[in-house]
């Protein structure tokens, strides 16, 4: 059940900035585009951080030199 929440969080972290950017692009609103690009960069950085720390660092057990 926990994986469903993780996948939905990742999906919405990607979907919201993308949708907002597309709408701002169509309506030619530069300030909104800039905000959605910043939002996408922050979301992408957090996703990469959690993937790196949760997946890559957890594969090396304590005491082993990976």
PDBQT receptor file of N, H, CA, C and O in Angstrom, charges set to zero:
ATOM      1  N   UNK A   1       0.819  -1.195   0.000  1.00  0.00    +0.000 N 
ATOM      2  CA  UNK A   1       0.000   0.000   0.000  1.00  0.00    +0.000 C 
ATOM      3  C   UNK A   1       0.864   1.260   0.000  1.00  0.00    +0.000 C 
ATOM      4  O   UNK A   1       0.466   2.281  -0.562  1.00  0.00    +0.000 OA
ATOM      5  N   UNK A   2       2.015   1.199   0.611  1.00  0.00    +0.000 N 
ATOM      6  H   UNK A   2       2.338   0.370   1.068  1.00  0.00    +0.000 HD
ATOM      7  CA  UNK A   2       2.898   2.358   0.658  1.00  0.00    +0.000 C 
ATOM      8  C   UNK A   2       3.433   2.751  -0.707  1.00  0.00    +0.000 C 
ATOM      9  O   UNK A   2       3.656   3.932  -0.976  1.00  0.00    +0.000 OA
ATOM     10  N   UNK A   3       3.641   1.754  -1.579  1.00  0.00    +0.000 N 
ATOM     11  H   UNK A   3       3.460   0.795  -1.361  1.00  0.00    +0.000 HD
ATOM     12  CA  UNK A   3       4.145   2.045  -2.933  1.00  0.00    +0.000 C 
ATOM     13  C   UNK A   3       3.147   2.840  -3.747  1.00  0.00    +0.000 C 
ATOM     14  O   UNK A   3       3.539   3.627  -4.609  1.00  0.00    +0.000 OA
ATOM     15  N   UNK A   4       1.866   2.651  -3.491  1.00  0.00    +0.000 N 
ATOM     16  H   UNK A   4       1.548   2.012  -2.791  1.00  0.00    +0.000 HD
ATOM     17  CA  UNK A   4       0.844   3.413  -4.214  1.00  0.00    +0.000 C 
ATOM     18  C   UNK A   4       0.985   4.902  -3.888  1.00  0.00    +0.000 C 
ATOM     19  O   UNK A   4       0.898   5.748  -4.778  1.00  0.00    +0.000 OA
ATOM     20  N   UNK A   5       1.199   5.212  -2.622  1.00  0.00    +0.000 N 
ATOM     21  H   UNK A   5       1.270   4.524  -1.899  1.00  0.00    +0.000 HD
ATOM     22  CA  UNK A   5       1.360   6.607  -2.229  1.00  0.00    +0.000 C 
ATOM     23  C   UNK A   5       2.653   7.203  -2.782  1.00  0.00    +0.000 C 
ATOM     24  O   UNK A   5       2.677   8.365  -3.187  1.00  0.00    +0.000 OA
ATOM     25  N   UNK A   6       3.718   6.419  -2.801  1.00  0.00    +0.000 N 
ATOM     26  H   UNK A   6       3.699   5.475  -2.472  1.00  0.00    +0.000 HD
ATOM     27  CA  UNK A   6       4.990   6.895  -3.351  1.00  0.00    +0.000 C 
ATOM     28  C   UNK A   6       4.841   7.188  -4.838  1.00  0.00    +0.000 C 
ATOM     29  O   UNK A   6       5.285   8.234  -5.312  1.00  0.00    +0.000 OA
ATOM     30  N   UNK A   7       4.224   6.281  -5.570  1.00  0.00    +0.000 N 
ATOM     31  H   UNK A   7       3.863   5.432  -5.185  1.00  0.00    +0.000 HD
ATOM     32  CA  UNK A   7       4.038   6.494  -7.006  1.00  0.00    +0.000 C 
ATOM     33  C   UNK A   7       3.123   7.676  -7.295  1.00  0.00    +0.000 C 
ATOM     34  O   UNK A   7       3.377   8.436  -8.230  1.00  0.00    +0.000 OA
ATOM     35  N   UNK A   8       2.075   7.841  -6.516  1.00  0.00    +0.000 N 
ATOM     36  H   UNK A   8       1.869   7.223  -5.756  1.00  0.00    +0.000 HD
ATOM     37  CA  UNK A   8       1.185   8.985  -6.716  1.00  0.00    +0.000 C 
ATOM     38  C   UNK A   8       1.894  10.297  -6.378  1.00  0.00    +0.000 C 
ATOM     39  O   UNK A   8       1.658  11.306  -7.041  1.00  0.00    +0.000 OA
ATOM     40  N   UNK A   9       2.744  10.301  -5.377  1.00  0.00    +0.000 N 
ATOM     41  H   UNK A   9       2.936   9.481  -4.838  1.00  0.00    +0.000 HD
ATOM     42  CA  UNK A   9       3.491  11.512  -5.035  1.00  0.00    +0.000 C 
ATOM     43  C   UNK A   9       4.456  11.880  -6.156  1.00  0.00    +0.000 C 
ATOM     44  O   UNK A   9       4.571  13.051  -6.519  1.00  0.00    +0.000 OA
ATOM     45  N   UNK A  10       5.148  10.887  -6.705  1.00  0.00    +0.000 N 
ATOM     46  H   UNK A  10       5.055   9.936  -6.410  1.00  0.00    +0.000 HD
ATOM     47  CA  UNK A  10       6.038  11.151  -7.829  1.00  0.00    +0.000 C 
ATOM     48  C   UNK A  10       5.263  11.631  -9.054  1.00  0.00    +0.000 C 
ATOM     49  O   UNK A  10       5.698  12.550  -9.748  1.00  0.00    +0.000 OA
ATOM     50  N   UNK A  11       4.128  11.012  -9.313  1.00  0.00    +0.000 N 
ATOM     51  H   UNK A  11       3.775  10.266  -8.749  1.00  0.00    +0.000 HD
ATOM     52  CA  UNK A  11       3.307  11.374 -10.466  1.00  0.00    +0.000 C 
ATOM     53  C   UNK A  11       2.807  12.805 -10.350  1.00  0.00    +0.000 C 
ATOM     54  O   UNK A  11       2.871  13.564 -11.317  1.00  0.00    +0.000 OA
ATOM     55  N   UNK A  12       2.312  13.180  -9.184  1.00  0.00    +0.000 N 
ATOM     56  H   UNK A  12       2.260  12.563  -8.399  1.00  0.00    +0.000 HD
ATOM     57  CA  UNK A  12       1.790  14.539  -9.023  1.00  0.00    +0.000 C 
ATOM     58  C   UNK A  12       2.907  15.564  -8.955  1.00  0.00    +0.000 C 
ATOM     59  O   UNK A  12       2.696  16.712  -9.348  1.00  0.00    +0.000 OA
ATOM     60  N   UNK A  13       4.089  15.196  -8.472  1.00  0.00    +0.000 N 
ATOM     61  H   UNK A  13       4.260  14.264  -8.153  1.00  0.00    +0.000 HD
ATOM     62  CA  UNK A  13       5.221  16.124  -8.455  1.00  0.00    +0.000 C 
ATOM     63  C   UNK A  13       5.696  16.442  -9.864  1.00  0.00    +0.000 C 
ATOM     64  O   UNK A  13       6.274  17.503 -10.100  1.00  0.00    +0.000 OA
ATOM     65  N   UNK A  14       5.460  15.541 -10.793  1.00  0.00    +0.000 N 
ATOM     66  H   UNK A  14       4.990  14.679 -10.602  1.00  0.00    +0.000 HD
ATOM     67  CA  UNK A  14       5.832  15.765 -12.185  1.00  0.00    +0.000 C 
ATOM     68  C   UNK A  14       4.671  16.365 -12.963  1.00  0.00    +0.000 C 
ATOM     69  O   UNK A  14       4.883  17.213 -13.830  1.00  0.00    +0.000 OA
ATOM     70  N   UNK A  15       3.467  15.946 -12.671  1.00  0.00    +0.000 N 
ATOM     71  H   UNK A  15       3.295  15.257 -11.966  1.00  0.00    +0.000 HD
ATOM     72  CA  UNK A  15       2.298  16.368 -13.442  1.00  0.00    +0.000 C 
ATOM     73  C   UNK A  15       1.937  17.833 -13.225  1.00  0.00    +0.000 C 
ATOM     74  O   UNK A  15       1.615  18.528 -14.190  1.00  0.00    +0.000 OA
ATOM     75  N   UNK A  16       1.979  18.315 -12.010  1.00  0.00    +0.000 N 
ATOM     76  H   UNK A  16       2.240  17.751 -11.226  1.00  0.00    +0.000 HD
ATOM     77  CA  UNK A  16       1.561  19.694 -11.719  1.00  0.00    +0.000 C 
ATOM     78  C   UNK A  16       2.436  20.740 -12.407  1.00  0.00    +0.000 C 
ATOM     79  O   UNK A  16       1.894  21.638 -13.052  1.00  0.00    +0.000 OA
ATOM     80  N   UNK A  17       3.768  20.665 -12.300  1.00  0.00    +0.000 N 
ATOM     81  H   UNK A  17       4.208  19.935 -11.776  1.00  0.00    +0.000 HD
ATOM     82  CA  UNK A  17       4.573  21.674 -13.001  1.00  0.00    +0.000 C 
ATOM     83  C   UNK A  17       4.467  21.571 -14.524  1.00  0.00    +0.000 C 
ATOM     84  O   UNK A  17       4.487  22.586 -15.221  1.00  0.00    +0.000 OA
ATOM     85  N   UNK A  18       4.356  20.364 -15.030  1.00  0.00    +0.000 N 
ATOM     86  H   UNK A  18       4.340  19.540 -14.464  1.00  0.00    +0.000 HD
ATOM     87  CA  UNK A  18       4.263  20.190 -16.477  1.00  0.00    +0.000 C 
ATOM     88  C   UNK A  18       2.966  20.775 -17.017  1.00  0.00    +0.000 C 
ATOM     89  O   UNK A  18       2.975  21.490 -18.019  1.00  0.00    +0.000 OA
ATOM     90  N   UNK A  19       1.869  20.481 -16.368  1.00  0.00    +0.000 N 
ATOM     91  H   UNK A  19       1.862  19.900 -15.554  1.00  0.00    +0.000 HD
ATOM     92  CA  UNK A  19       0.573  21.012 -16.802  1.00  0.00    +0.000 C 
ATOM     93  C   UNK A  19       0.546  22.536 -16.698  1.00  0.00    +0.000 C 
ATOM     94  O   UNK A  19       0.087  23.217 -17.615  1.00  0.00    +0.000 OA
ATOM     95  N   UNK A  20       1.030  23.061 -15.599  1.00  0.00    +0.000 N 
ATOM     96  H   UNK A  20       1.403  22.508 -14.854  1.00  0.00    +0.000 HD
ATOM     97  CA  UNK A  20       1.064  24.509 -15.420  1.00  0.00    +0.000 C 
ATOM     98  C   UNK A  20       1.935  25.195 -16.452  1.00  0.00    +0.000 C 
ATOM     99  O   UNK A  20       1.579  26.259 -16.958  1.00  0.00    +0.000 OA
ATOM    100  N   UNK A  21       3.073  24.597 -16.770  1.00  0.00    +0.000 N 
ATOM    101  H   UNK A  21       3.363  23.733 -16.359  1.00  0.00    +0.000 HD
ATOM    102  CA  UNK A  21       3.958  25.187 -17.772  1.00  0.00    +0.000 C 
ATOM    103  C   UNK A  21       3.313  25.183 -19.153  1.00  0.00    +0.000 C 
ATOM    104  O   UNK A  21       3.419  26.161 -19.893  1.00  0.00    +0.000 OA
ATOM    105  N   UNK A  22       2.652  24.096 -19.500  1.00  0.00    +0.000 N 
ATOM    106  H   UNK A  22       2.566  23.301 -18.899  1.00  0.00    +0.000 HD
ATOM    107  CA  UNK A  22       1.993  24.023 -20.807  1.00  0.00    +0.000 C 
ATOM    108  C   UNK A  22       0.883  25.065 -20.914  1.00  0.00    +0.000 C 
ATOM    109  O   UNK A  22       0.757  25.727 -21.945  1.00  0.00    +0.000 OA
ATOM    110  N   UNK A  23       0.087  25.217 -19.878  1.00  0.00    +0.000 N 
ATOM    111  H   UNK A  23       0.190  24.680 -19.041  1.00  0.00    +0.000 HD
ATOM    112  CA  UNK A  23      -0.986  26.214 -19.896  1.00  0.00    +0.000 C 
ATOM    113  C   UNK A  23      -0.403  27.624 -19.974  1.00  0.00    +0.000 C 
ATOM    114  O   UNK A  23      -0.919  28.466 -20.709  1.00  0.00    +0.000 OA
ATOM    115  N   UNK A  24       0.667  27.887 -19.221  1.00  0.00    +0.000 N 
ATOM    116  H   UNK A  24       1.086  27.203 -18.624  1.00  0.00    +0.000 HD
ATOM    117  CA  UNK A  24       1.296  29.204 -19.272  1.00  0.00    +0.000 C 
ATOM    118  C   UNK A  24       1.930  29.468 -20.627  1.00  0.00    +0.000 C 
ATOM    119  O   UNK A  24       1.951  30.608 -21.090  1.00  0.00    +0.000 OA
ATOM    120  N   UNK A  25       2.440  28.440 -21.260  1.00  0.00    +0.000 N 
ATOM    121  H   UNK A  25       2.423  27.513 -20.885  1.00  0.00    +0.000 HD
ATOM    122  CA  UNK A  25       3.035  28.566 -22.591  1.00  0.00    +0.000 C 
ATOM    123  C   UNK A  25       1.956  28.901 -23.622  1.00  0.00    +0.000 C 
ATOM    124  O   UNK A  25       2.164  29.751 -24.488  1.00  0.00    +0.000 OA
ATOM    125  N   UNK A  26       0.828  28.245 -23.530  1.00  0.00    +0.000 N 
ATOM    126  H   UNK A  26       0.659  27.554 -22.827  1.00  0.00    +0.000 HD
ATOM    127  CA  UNK A  26      -0.261  28.485 -24.487  1.00  0.00    +0.000 C 
ATOM    128  C   UNK A  26      -0.804  29.898 -24.323  1.00  0.00    +0.000 C 
ATOM    129  O   UNK A  26      -1.088  30.571 -25.314  1.00  0.00    +0.000 OA
ATOM    130  N   UNK A  27      -0.949  30.352 -23.083  1.00  0.00    +0.000 N 
ATOM    131  H   UNK A  27      -0.718  29.805 -22.279  1.00  0.00    +0.000 HD
ATOM    132  CA  UNK A  27      -1.517  31.685 -22.837  1.00  0.00    +0.000 C 
ATOM    133  C   UNK A  27      -0.472  32.790 -22.854  1.00  0.00    +0.000 C 
ATOM    134  O   UNK A  27      -0.799  33.955 -22.628  1.00  0.00    +0.000 OA
ATOM    135  N   UNK A  28       0.780  32.438 -23.119  1.00  0.00    +0.000 N 
ATOM    136  H   UNK A  28       1.046  31.492 -23.302  1.00  0.00    +0.000 HD
ATOM    137  CA  UNK A  28       1.884  33.390 -23.251  1.00  0.00    +0.000 C 
ATOM    138  C   UNK A  28       2.039  34.268 -22.001  1.00  0.00    +0.000 C 
ATOM    139  O   UNK A  28       2.037  35.497 -22.078  1.00  0.00    +0.000 OA
ATOM    140  N   UNK A  29       2.173  33.604 -20.858  1.00  0.00    +0.000 N 
ATOM    141  H   UNK A  29       2.175  32.606 -20.795  1.00  0.00    +0.000 HD
ATOM    142  CA  UNK A  29       2.371  34.314 -19.586  1.00  0.00    +0.000 C 
ATOM    143  C   UNK A  29       3.771  33.998 -19.076  1.00  0.00    +0.000 C 
ATOM    144  O   UNK A  29       4.021  32.907 -18.564  1.00  0.00    +0.000 OA
ATOM    145  N   UNK A  30       4.670  34.943 -19.216  1.00  0.00    +0.000 N 
ATOM    146  H   UNK A  30       4.467  35.830 -19.632  1.00  0.00    +0.000 HD
ATOM    147  CA  UNK A  30       6.079  34.716 -18.888  1.00  0.00    +0.000 C 
ATOM    148  C   UNK A  30       6.323  34.529 -17.397  1.00  0.00    +0.000 C 
ATOM    149  O   UNK A  30       7.113  33.674 -16.996  1.00  0.00    +0.000 OA
ATOM    150  N   UNK A  31       5.654  35.322 -16.580  1.00  0.00    +0.000 N 
ATOM    151  H   UNK A  31       5.013  36.017 -16.905  1.00  0.00    +0.000 HD
ATOM    152  CA  UNK A  31       5.865  35.195 -15.136  1.00  0.00    +0.000 C 
ATOM    153  C   UNK A  31       5.410  33.827 -14.634  1.00  0.00    +0.000 C 
ATOM    154  O   UNK A  31       6.068  33.217 -13.791  1.00  0.00    +0.000 OA
ATOM    155  N   UNK A  32       4.299  33.358 -15.150  1.00  0.00    +0.000 N 
ATOM    156  H   UNK A  32       3.765  33.853 -15.835  1.00  0.00    +0.000 HD
ATOM    157  CA  UNK A  32       3.796  32.044 -14.739  1.00  0.00    +0.000 C 
ATOM    158  C   UNK A  32       4.720  30.942 -15.237  1.00  0.00    +0.000 C 
ATOM    159  O   UNK A  32       4.959  29.964 -14.529  1.00  0.00    +0.000 OA
ATOM    160  N   UNK A  33       5.244  31.094 -16.459  1.00  0.00    +0.000 N 
ATOM    161  H   UNK A  33       5.050  31.888 -17.034  1.00  0.00    +0.000 HD
ATOM    162  CA  UNK A  33       6.181  30.087 -16.980  1.00  0.00    +0.000 C 
ATOM    163  C   UNK A  33       7.402  29.984 -16.086  1.00  0.00    +0.000 C 
ATOM    164  O   UNK A  33       7.863  28.884 -15.781  1.00  0.00    +0.000 OA
ATOM    165  N   UNK A  34       7.928  31.127 -15.665  1.00  0.00    +0.000 N 
ATOM    166  H   UNK A  34       7.553  32.021 -15.913  1.00  0.00    +0.000 HD
ATOM    167  CA  UNK A  34       9.106  31.136 -14.813  1.00  0.00    +0.000 C 
ATOM    168  C   UNK A  34       8.827  30.440 -13.481  1.00  0.00    +0.000 C 
ATOM    169  O   UNK A  34       9.664  29.686 -12.985  1.00  0.00    +0.000 OA
ATOM    170  N   UNK A  35       7.661  30.692 -12.909  1.00  0.00    +0.000 N 
ATOM    171  H   UNK A  35       6.981  31.304 -13.312  1.00  0.00    +0.000 HD
ATOM    172  CA  UNK A  35       7.309  30.045 -11.640  1.00  0.00    +0.000 C 
ATOM    173  C   UNK A  35       7.186  28.535 -11.796  1.00  0.00    +0.000 C 
ATOM    174  O   UNK A  35       7.628  27.777 -10.933  1.00  0.00    +0.000 OA
ATOM    175  N   UNK A  36       6.583  28.100 -12.903  1.00  0.00    +0.000 N 
ATOM    176  H   UNK A  36       6.224  28.716 -13.605  1.00  0.00    +0.000 HD
ATOM    177  CA  UNK A  36       6.438  26.659 -13.097  1.00  0.00    +0.000 C 
ATOM    178  C   UNK A  36       7.774  25.994 -13.411  1.00  0.00    +0.000 C 
ATOM    179  O   UNK A  36       7.976  24.833 -13.054  1.00  0.00    +0.000 OA
ATOM    180  N   UNK A  37       8.678  26.692 -14.061  1.00  0.00    +0.000 N 
ATOM    181  H   UNK A  37       8.514  27.635 -14.351  1.00  0.00    +0.000 HD
ATOM    182  CA  UNK A  37      10.014  26.131 -14.272  1.00  0.00    +0.000 C 
ATOM    183  C   UNK A  37      10.764  25.984 -12.952  1.00  0.00    +0.000 C 
ATOM    184  O   UNK A  37      11.457  24.991 -12.732  1.00  0.00    +0.000 OA
ATOM    185  N   UNK A  38      10.622  26.969 -12.083  1.00  0.00    +0.000 N 
ATOM    186  H   UNK A  38      10.059  27.775 -12.261  1.00  0.00    +0.000 HD
ATOM    187  CA  UNK A  38      11.243  26.863 -10.757  1.00  0.00    +0.000 C 
ATOM    188  C   UNK A  38      10.611  25.723  -9.971  1.00  0.00    +0.000 C 
ATOM    189  O   UNK A  38      11.308  24.966  -9.294  1.00  0.00    +0.000 OA
ATOM    190  N   UNK A  39       9.302  25.605 -10.060  1.00  0.00    +0.000 N 
ATOM    191  H   UNK A  39       8.736  26.220 -10.610  1.00  0.00    +0.000 HD
ATOM    192  CA  UNK A  39       8.588  24.516  -9.380  1.00  0.00    +0.000 C 
ATOM    193  C   UNK A  39       9.054  23.155  -9.899  1.00  0.00    +0.000 C 
ATOM    194  O   UNK A  39       9.231  22.221  -9.116  1.00  0.00    +0.000 OA
ATOM    195  N   UNK A  40       9.253  23.038 -11.210  1.00  0.00    +0.000 N 
ATOM    196  H   UNK A  40       9.110  23.797 -11.846  1.00  0.00    +0.000 HD
ATOM    197  CA  UNK A  40       9.726  21.775 -11.792  1.00  0.00    +0.000 C 
ATOM    198  C   UNK A  40      11.150  21.468 -11.353  1.00  0.00    +0.000 C 
ATOM    199  O   UNK A  40      11.481  20.311 -11.090  1.00  0.00    +0.000 OA
ATOM    200  N   UNK A  41      11.994  22.488 -11.270  1.00  0.00    +0.000 N 
ATOM    201  H   UNK A  41      11.725  23.427 -11.483  1.00  0.00    +0.000 HD
ATOM    202  CA  UNK A  41      13.374  22.270 -10.840  1.00  0.00    +0.000 C 
ATOM    203  C   UNK A  41      13.430  21.805  -9.385  1.00  0.00    +0.000 C 
ATOM    204  O   UNK A  41      14.192  20.896  -9.053  1.00  0.00    +0.000 OA
ATOM    205  N   UNK A  42      12.637  22.416  -8.529  1.00  0.00    +0.000 N 
ATOM    206  H   UNK A  42      12.018  23.154  -8.799  1.00  0.00    +0.000 HD
ATOM    207  CA  UNK A  42      12.608  22.009  -7.121  1.00  0.00    +0.000 C 
ATOM    208  C   UNK A  42      12.069  20.589  -6.981  1.00  0.00    +0.000 C 
ATOM    209  O   UNK A  42      12.626  19.779  -6.240  1.00  0.00    +0.000 OA
ATOM    210  N   UNK A  43      10.982  20.287  -7.694  1.00  0.00    +0.000 N 
ATOM    211  H   UNK A  43      10.530  20.945  -8.296  1.00  0.00    +0.000 HD
ATOM    212  CA  UNK A  43      10.408  18.939  -7.629  1.00  0.00    +0.000 C 
ATOM    213  C   UNK A  43      11.386  17.903  -8.166  1.00  0.00    +0.000 C 
ATOM    214  O   UNK A  43      11.542  16.830  -7.585  1.00  0.00    +0.000 OA
ATOM    215  N   UNK A  44      12.042  18.225  -9.273  1.00  0.00    +0.000 N 
ATOM    216  H   UNK A  44      11.915  19.097  -9.745  1.00  0.00    +0.000 HD
ATOM    217  CA  UNK A  44      13.022  17.296  -9.839  1.00  0.00    +0.000 C 
ATOM    218  C   UNK A  44      14.198  17.073  -8.910  1.00  0.00    +0.000 C 
ATOM    219  O   UNK A  44      14.687  15.951  -8.774  1.00  0.00    +0.000 OA
ATOM    220  N   UNK A  45      14.654  18.139  -8.270  1.00  0.00    +0.000 N 
ATOM    221  H   UNK A  45      14.258  19.050  -8.380  1.00  0.00    +0.000 HD
ATOM    222  CA  UNK A  45      15.755  17.990  -7.321  1.00  0.00    +0.000 C 
ATOM    223  C   UNK A  45      15.380  17.123  -6.136  1.00  0.00    +0.000 C 
ATOM    224  O   UNK A  45      16.173  16.292  -5.693  1.00  0.00    +0.000 OA
ATOM    225  N   UNK A  46      14.176  17.311  -5.622  1.00  0.00    +0.000 N 
ATOM    226  H   UNK A  46      13.532  17.986  -5.982  1.00  0.00    +0.000 HD
ATOM    227  CA  UNK A  46      13.727  16.471  -4.498  1.00  0.00    +0.000 C 
ATOM    228  C   UNK A  46      13.561  15.015  -4.913  1.00  0.00    +0.000 C 
ATOM    229  O   UNK A  46      13.911  14.109  -4.157  1.00  0.00    +0.000 OA
ATOM    230  N   UNK A  47      13.028  14.786  -6.110  1.00  0.00    +0.000 N 
ATOM    231  H   UNK A  47      12.743  15.522  -6.724  1.00  0.00    +0.000 HD
ATOM    232  CA  UNK A  47      12.865  13.412  -6.587  1.00  0.00    +0.000 C 
ATOM    233  C   UNK A  47      14.223  12.745  -6.736  1.00  0.00    +0.000 C 
ATOM    234  O   UNK A  47      14.395  11.600  -6.319  1.00  0.00    +0.000 OA
ATOM    235  N   UNK A  48      15.193  13.443  -7.326  1.00  0.00    +0.000 N 
ATOM    236  H   UNK A  48      15.053  14.374  -7.664  1.00  0.00    +0.000 HD
ATOM    237  CA  UNK A  48      16.535  12.871  -7.464  1.00  0.00    +0.000 C 
ATOM    238  C   UNK A  48      17.179  12.609  -6.106  1.00  0.00    +0.000 C 
ATOM    239  O   UNK A  48      17.836  11.585  -5.919  1.00  0.00    +0.000 OA
ATOM    240  N   UNK A  49      16.998  13.519  -5.167  1.00  0.00    +0.000 N 
ATOM    241  H   UNK A  49      16.465  14.351  -5.319  1.00  0.00    +0.000 HD
ATOM    242  CA  UNK A  49      17.563  13.328  -3.839  1.00  0.00    +0.000 C 
ATOM    243  C   UNK A  49      16.996  12.073  -3.184  1.00  0.00    +0.000 C 
ATOM    244  O   UNK A  49      17.747  11.259  -2.645  1.00  0.00    +0.000 OA
ATOM    245  N   UNK A  50      15.671  11.913  -3.228  1.00  0.00    +0.000 N 
ATOM    246  H   UNK A  50      15.061  12.574  -3.665  1.00  0.00    +0.000 HD
ATOM    247  CA  UNK A  50      15.069  10.744  -2.590  1.00  0.00    +0.000 C 
ATOM    248  C   UNK A  50      15.407   9.455  -3.325  1.00  0.00    +0.000 C 
ATOM    249  O   UNK A  50      15.564   8.412  -2.691  1.00  0.00    +0.000 OA
ATOM    250  N   UNK A  51      15.522   9.505  -4.635  1.00  0.00    +0.000 N 
ATOM    251  H   UNK A  51      15.395  10.352  -5.150  1.00  0.00    +0.000 HD
ATOM    252  CA  UNK A  51      15.916   8.302  -5.367  1.00  0.00    +0.000 C 
ATOM    253  C   UNK A  51      17.357   7.919  -5.054  1.00  0.00    +0.000 C 
ATOM    254  O   UNK A  51      17.658   6.744  -4.841  1.00  0.00    +0.000 OA
ATOM    255  N   UNK A  52      18.239   8.897  -5.024  1.00  0.00    +0.000 N 
ATOM    256  H   UNK A  52      17.994   9.851  -5.196  1.00  0.00    +0.000 HD
ATOM    257  CA  UNK A  52      19.639   8.592  -4.721  1.00  0.00    +0.000 C 
ATOM    258  C   UNK A  52      19.820   8.115  -3.291  1.00  0.00    +0.000 C 
ATOM    259  O   UNK A  52      20.505   7.121  -3.051  1.00  0.00    +0.000 OA
ATOM    260  N   UNK A  53      19.215   8.808  -2.343  1.00  0.00    +0.000 N 
ATOM    261  H   UNK A  53      18.658   9.616  -2.538  1.00  0.00    +0.000 HD
ATOM    262  CA  UNK A  53      19.413   8.421  -0.953  1.00  0.00    +0.000 C 
ATOM    263  C   UNK A  53      18.616   7.176  -0.588  1.00  0.00    +0.000 C 
ATOM    264  O   UNK A  53      19.065   6.393   0.249  1.00  0.00    +0.000 OA
ATOM    265  N   UNK A  54      17.470   6.974  -1.177  1.00  0.00    +0.000 N 
ATOM    266  H   UNK A  54      17.105   7.611  -1.856  1.00  0.00    +0.000 HD
ATOM    267  CA  UNK A  54      16.630   5.828  -0.831  1.00  0.00    +0.000 C 
ATOM    268  C   UNK A  54      16.975   4.565  -1.560  1.00  0.00    +0.000 C 
ATOM    269  O   UNK A  54      16.800   3.474  -1.017  1.00  0.00    +0.000 OA
ATOM    270  N   UNK A  55      17.460   4.674  -2.776  1.00  0.00    +0.000 N 
ATOM    271  H   UNK A  55      17.603   5.560  -3.217  1.00  0.00    +0.000 HD
ATOM    272  CA  UNK A  55      17.718   3.481  -3.578  1.00  0.00    +0.000 C 
ATOM    273  C   UNK A  55      19.195   3.140  -3.613  1.00  0.00    +0.000 C 
ATOM    274  O   UNK A  55      19.581   2.016  -3.294  1.00  0.00    +0.000 OA
ATOM    275  N   UNK A  56      20.019   4.092  -3.995  1.00  0.00    +0.000 N 
ATOM    276  H   UNK A  56      19.705   5.006  -4.255  1.00  0.00    +0.000 HD
ATOM    277  CA  UNK A  56      21.430   3.783  -4.176  1.00  0.00    +0.000 C 
ATOM    278  C   UNK A  56      22.167   3.591  -2.859  1.00  0.00    +0.000 C 
ATOM    279  O   UNK A  56      22.963   2.661  -2.726  1.00  0.00    +0.000 OA
ATOM    280  N   UNK A  57      21.915   4.451  -1.892  1.00  0.00    +0.000 N 
ATOM    281  H   UNK A  57      21.268   5.207  -2.000  1.00  0.00    +0.000 HD
ATOM    282  CA  UNK A  57      22.642   4.336  -0.630  1.00  0.00    +0.000 C 
ATOM    283  C   UNK A  57      22.135   3.195   0.235  1.00  0.00    +0.000 C 
ATOM    284  O   UNK A  57      22.871   2.705   1.091  1.00  0.00    +0.000 OA
ATOM    285  N   UNK A  58      20.924   2.768   0.040  1.00  0.00    +0.000 N 
ATOM    286  H   UNK A  58      20.326   3.166  -0.655  1.00  0.00    +0.000 HD
ATOM    287  CA  UNK A  58      20.403   1.677   0.856  1.00  0.00    +0.000 C 
ATOM    288  C   UNK A  58      20.857   0.321   0.346  1.00  0.00    +0.000 C 
ATOM    289  O   UNK A  58      20.687  -0.670   1.057  1.00  0.00    +0.000 OA
ATOM    290  N   UNK A  59      21.417   0.227  -0.833  1.00  0.00    +0.000 N 
ATOM    291  H   UNK A  59      21.555   1.032  -1.410  1.00  0.00    +0.000 HD
ATOM    292  CA  UNK A  59      21.855  -1.058  -1.364  1.00  0.00    +0.000 C 
ATOM    293  C   UNK A  59      23.193  -1.512  -0.799  1.00  0.00    +0.000 C 
ATOM    294  O   UNK A  59      23.558  -2.679  -0.944  1.00  0.00    +0.000 OA
ATOM    295  N   UNK A  60      23.918  -0.621  -0.167  1.00  0.00    +0.000 N 
ATOM    296  H   UNK A  60      23.621   0.326  -0.049  1.00  0.00    +0.000 HD
ATOM    297  CA  UNK A  60      25.206  -0.963   0.405  1.00  0.00    +0.000 C 
ATOM    298  C   UNK A  60      25.021  -1.192   1.902  1.00  0.00    +0.000 C 
ATOM    299  O   UNK A  60      24.797  -0.238   2.647  1.00  0.00    +0.000 OA
ATOM    300  N   UNK A  61      25.112  -2.460   2.358  1.00  0.00    +0.000 N 
ATOM    301  H   UNK A  61      25.294  -3.235   1.753  1.00  0.00    +0.000 HD
ATOM    302  CA  UNK A  61      24.927  -2.728   3.790  1.00  0.00    +0.000 C 
ATOM    303  C   UNK A  61      26.062  -2.115   4.618  1.00  0.00    +0.000 C 
ATOM    304  O   UNK A  61      27.152  -1.863   4.106  1.00  0.00    +0.000 OA
ATOM    305  N   UNK A  62      25.790  -1.885   5.882  1.00  0.00    +0.000 N 
ATOM    306  H   UNK A  62      24.904  -2.090   6.298  1.00  0.00    +0.000 HD
ATOM    307  CA  UNK A  62      26.793  -1.323   6.772  1.00  0.00    +0.000 C 
ATOM    308  C   UNK A  62      27.994  -2.262   6.892  1.00  0.00    +0.000 C 
ATOM    309  O   UNK A  62      27.844  -3.479   6.997  1.00  0.00    +0.000 OA
ATOM    310  N   UNK A  63      29.159  -1.680   6.873  1.00  0.00    +0.000 N 
ATOM    311  H   UNK A  63      29.281  -0.691   6.787  1.00  0.00    +0.000 HD
ATOM    312  CA  UNK A  63      30.374  -2.471   7.023  1.00  0.00    +0.000 C 
ATOM    313  C   UNK A  63      30.996  -2.870   5.696  1.00  0.00    +0.000 C 
ATOM    314  O   UNK A  63      32.142  -3.317   5.677  1.00  0.00    +0.000 OA
ATOM    315  N   UNK A  64      30.293  -2.728   4.601  1.00  0.00    +0.000 N 
ATOM    316  H   UNK A  64      29.361  -2.365   4.617  1.00  0.00    +0.000 HD
ATOM    317  CA  UNK A  64      30.827  -3.071   3.278  1.00  0.00    +0.000 C 
ATOM    318  C   UNK A  64      31.270  -1.818   2.565  1.00  0.00    +0.000 C 
ATOM    319  O   UNK A  64      30.678  -0.753   2.740  1.00  0.00    +0.000 OA
ATOM    320  N   UNK A  65      32.308  -1.939   1.760  1.00  0.00    +0.000 N 
ATOM    321  H   UNK A  65      32.789  -2.804   1.617  1.00  0.00    +0.000 HD
ATOM    322  CA  UNK A  65      32.812  -0.799   0.990  1.00  0.00    +0.000 C 
ATOM    323  C   UNK A  65      32.299  -0.942  -0.442  1.00  0.00    +0.000 C 
ATOM    324  O   UNK A  65      32.800  -1.764  -1.209  1.00  0.00    +0.000 OA
ATOM    325  N   UNK A  66      31.324  -0.158  -0.787  1.00  0.00    +0.000 N 
ATOM    326  H   UNK A  66      30.917   0.510  -0.164  1.00  0.00    +0.000 HD
ATOM    327  CA  UNK A  66      30.737  -0.245  -2.129  1.00  0.00    +0.000 C 
ATOM    328  C   UNK A  66      31.417   0.700  -3.094  1.00  0.00    +0.000 C 
ATOM    329  O   UNK A  66      31.048   0.755  -4.267  1.00  0.00    +0.000 OA
TER     330      UNK A  66
